[in-house]
Amino acid sequence: LAGVVIAVDGPAAAGKGTLARRLAAELGLPYLDTGLLYRATGRRLLDAGADPRDTLAAEAAARSLSPADLERPDLRGPEADRAASAVAAIPAVRAALLDWQRGFGRTHGAVLDGRDIGTVVFPDAPVKLFVTASDEERARRRWLELRGRGVTAELPAVLADLRARDAQDAGRAVAPLKPAADALLLDTTALDAEAAFRAARALVAERL
Ligand code: C5P
């Protein structure tokens, strides 16, 4: 399987990350969480007191990301979510991160998760999964995850934040969140992580 690229896209908190990481481990491929690139870019703007919609500052931040930026502990949480989604709507930011993502996957293959992997970053990937779950189930999972990290949040607020971010991600002009025409859809609403992984593995096996 060396050299194969597997694209895993879908809305926030659908379970893509867990699934993509496990698939990568199983198939012996490198794994990249591309959301981290947008999160780290947004975080640098927040740190600098800049507006995450500031096109020039956002492009400069995206171009100068270092590996250490991707390992920061403060890349998750409502503020980081919003900043990531804001910078992700800026075409120059996406262009700056595109070569980086392609370089990561091109040489040895990889499993990448994100929003536009199957549509823009690797449109020729032989396997594309589009992972979804109902809004309520995704909000419940995100709420549990926040609670596990000691963050108190109200479920309705988590649901509203998720919907706002999905609307922004799906509504933007450049590389919007949407399934590639040849993506395999995986609805994980009624599946736990183990069942979702088995279903994904079966879909991957069909295509490889
Ligand atoms: O996947 P995650 O929730 O970490 O992504 C954070 C944000 O980064 C998303 O809401 C989206 O705006 C952006 N993103 C993107 N394209 C990707 C991955 C993430 O636009 N490939």
Boltz pocket constraint, residues with backbone or C-beta under 6 A from the ligand:
constraints:
  - pocket:
      binder: B
      contacts: [[A, 12], [A, 13], [A, 34], [A, 35], [A, 36], [A, 38], [A, 39], [A, 81], [A, 84], [A, 85], [A, 86], [A, 88], [A, 89], [A, 113], [A, 114], [A, 115], [A, 116], [A, 117], [A, 165], [A, 169], [A, 175]]
      max_distance: 6.0
